[in-house]
């Protein structure tokens, strides 16, 4: 099989689970925020399964394509963050942490659903179903673990800000403009895989 054909096959297997994972992740943030008093995401039309309002050119397209083409064992990305006005939440600091946890929580639920489908596919001899489901499990576990890193603007950073006393929380929040630069540096130096890899592999052994 040529490199291009192999890439297209890999993309066909990986693309749908990646898009579903990152879109549901963002919807979960908006849905929980709406339940806790902030309807900003709902009013912006972001509580929809239509992928178009959620797609981020870099996080939803370019990065997953680059990781797929490079043969990376871990594929992840992100959608456009749903707008959340934390001041409108009923208990802003506490609820910010709950809203942040909703995204990784949705990925863990999706991983369990994909794991069930993987078991069904294996039992029925549906090889393609098993392959796509295995990708679904992997993508969602990676996203859950990755997003729980305590770096803003990742969800783990939001949780930490929500739990810390005021002064340390403000100090951490001031680092947010540099957060994605830190994440990309960790990614391309291989440090990120060393941090995310062990926990990811442990969870995958349980689910697959």
N, C-alpha and C positions, 0 to 999 in steps of 0.2 A: 504493500500500500504506500502511495506517495506521501510526502510530508503534508501536502495540501489536503489530500483526502483524509489523512489521519486527523489533521487539525479540524476539518469540517465535521467528522464523526464525533470527535471529542466535544466540539462546540454544541452539536445537536443533543448530546447526552447531558452536558453541563448547563447549557443556557437556560432551559425552563426552570430547573430547581433553583438556580441562582436568582433569577428574576422573582420567582414566587417568594423565596426566602427574604430578600431585601425589601420587597414591597409590603409583605405581611408584617415584617418588623416595624416599618414606619407607621402602618395603619394601627398597629397595637399601641404605639406611643400616643397617637392622636385619639384613639378610642378611649384609653384610660384617662387621658387628660380631660376629655369631654365628660366622662363620668365623675371626675373630681372637680368640675366647675369651670373648666376653660374650653369653650367651644370654638376656639380659633381655627383649629384644623378642620372641623366640620364645616365652618362657614367658608373656608378656603377650598372646599371640595376635595380634601385629601383623604377622606374616609371612604375610598373607592378602590375596587380591585382593578379598575382600568389602569394599565401600567403607565400611560403617557404622562399624567401629572406627577408621577413619582420618579421618572428616569433622570438620573444625573449623568451627563455625557462622560465624565471621567470615571466615577465610581460604578456606574451601571453598565458601561460599554467598554471604555478603553482599558481599564485595569483588568477586568475579567478576561478580555481578549488577550492581553499581554501575558497574563498568568497561564492561560490555556495554551497559547502558542509556545511558551517557554517550557511546557511540561511540568509546571510547578505541582507538587503534591497537594498544595492547599490553594483552593480558589475561593476568593471572597470579593466583596464589593460593597457599595452602599447606594442607597437611593437618596433623592433630595430629602433633607430632614423636614419632618412635618413642623409647621409653626406652632409653638407652644408659648403662651404668655404665662409665665410662672406666677406672676403677681395676681392672676385671676384664679389660681387654684385656692381651694378653701384653706389649706394649711401649706403655704408655699414651699417651705424648706422640706418638710416631710414628704409632701406629695410630689415634689420634683424627683426625689429618689424613687418613688413608686412608679412614676411615669417612665423614668429611665430604665428601670428593671423590666418594664413591660416588653421592650424590644427583644432583649436576650431571652426572656421567658417565652415569647412567641416562637423563637427559634428552637428552643428545647422541646416545645409541644410539637412543632413541625418535624423535628428529628424523630420523635417517638412515632408519629404517624407514618413517616417514610420507613422507619424500621419495621412497622407492622406490614406495610406493603411489600417490603423486601422479603419478609418471611413468607408472605402469601405467594409472591412470585417464585421463590425457591421451591415451595411445596408443590406448586402447579407446573413447574418447569418452564415458566415464562422468563427466559433469559434477559430479554430487553427490559422487562419490568424490573427485574432484580438489579440490573446495572443502573438504571435511572434512579431507583429507590436508594441504592447505595450512595450515589452522588448526592441525593437529597439529604440523607443522614449526615454525610461528611460536611457538606456546605453549611448546614444549619448548626452543627456542633462547632465548626470553625468560627462562624459568625457570633455565636453565643459567647465563646471563650474570648475571641478577639475584642468584642464590644465591652466586655467586663474589665478590660485593662483600665487601671485607674489614671487615665490620661484624658483630659478634656480635649475635644468635644465628644469623646467616646462615652458610652453610657456608664461605664464604671467610674469615670471622672465625675459625672453628674451625681451618681449615687454617693460618692465620697464627699462632694460639696454639700449634699443634703444631710450627711451624717456628722460632719465636722462642726466644731464650734465656729462662731462667726469669723474671727480673725484668720485662722488657718484656711477656712473656706474661701474667704476673699483673696488670700494669697494664692491659693490654687487657681481660682477663677481668672486671675491676671495672666496666667500662663496659657489660657485658651487660644489666643491668636497664633501661638507657635505649636499647638498640639498636633496638627496634621503633618507638619514638617518633622516633628519628632517621630511620629508613627511611620512616615515614609523612610526616614533614616534607619529606623529599626528594621523595617521590611527589607531594604536593599543591602543592609549589612549582614543579614541573616540572624540578627539577634531576636527578631520577632518570632521566627520559627522555633528557636531554642526555648522561648518562653511559652508560646502557645502549644508547641508540638507535644510535650509529654502529657498534658491534661487532655488534649484532643485525642491522642492515641488511646489513652485509658478509657475515655468515654466511648470511642468507636469499638473497642474490644467488647464492651458491655452490650452495645446495641446491634452490632453486626457479628 
